[in-house]
Amino acid sequence: MGSFPVNQPYKNWRSRLYEIIFGTVTPAGKAFDVVLIWSILFSVVIVILESVHSIRSVYGDILYGIEWFFTILFTIEYILRLISVKRPLGYATSFFGLVDLLAILPTYLSIFIPGSQSLLTIRTLRLLRIFRVFKLTHYTREARVIMSALRASGRKISVFISAVLTIVVIIGSVMYVIEGEKNGFVDIPTSIYWAIVTLTTVGYGDLSPHTPLGKALASCLMIMGYGIIAVPTGIVTVELSQTTKKESDMRKCPGCSIKGHAADAEFCRSCGKKLL
């Protein structure tokens, strides 16, 4: 999203609007973002409070009015963002553009689908702008490292999840045969649900085996669960370590061009210049 020419009054106005809404350098731009962040926080608190029956029964109308106030406010802001950018469609289909749209849609949907306004908590995603507003670039870099590690782990995790799904389907089917409907395992999907709950060591307790053979199978599945939980953790940890090392090796000082700085380093170890 580039800047706009300033040779026409209209474009002057759009350029100024863009500077305030998307910029963080000017006092007006930073003030806009700070007010926006506080508005998002306050609106999310209102949504949470509105879901509490005891509070809603007393202050329901007030909370509902405040909720609509913030929705209209964010709607105006969203429209202004589309007006100020050079390519409105490009912004509308970007990550933050979609988040901005989803942050206002639930209130309008609540007119047709009661209760959907509870989805307004998605507005918390808009707080990601705080990293840009306060120039917390080192946090952004750390987030990039984590995302790279997760992407690198994708195939391994997919294979692992496929194996787990195979196990729970087989064990669930076997448990259905062993326990049967009389013990609560009324069908294979229910038995698979039990296998997932048991394998993940969640253990809701709403369904349990009664026969000795069923208990033996459940015990094996529980023990297997502890080993299985460690697998994705190990995969992501290894990838995270490798990604962090690559990130460190690539970090180059803008002053002396020396590479190999630690991921959390802020200054060059050789010349002391601040790292980007």
Secondary structure, DSSP 8 states (H G I E B T S, - for coil): ------SSHHHHHHHHHHHHHH-SSSHHHHHHHHHHHHHHHHHHHHHHHHTSHHHHHHHHHHHHHHHHHHHHHHHHHHHHHHHHSS-HHHHHTSHHHHHHHHTTHHHHHTTTSTTGGGGGGGGGGGGGGHHHHTT-HHHHHHHHHHHHHHHHHHHHHHHHHHHHHHHHHHHHHHHHHHH-GGGT--SHHHHHHHHHHHHTT----SS---SHHHHHHHHHHHHHHHHHHHHHHHHHHHHHHHHHHHHHHH-B-TTT--B---TT--B-TTT--B--
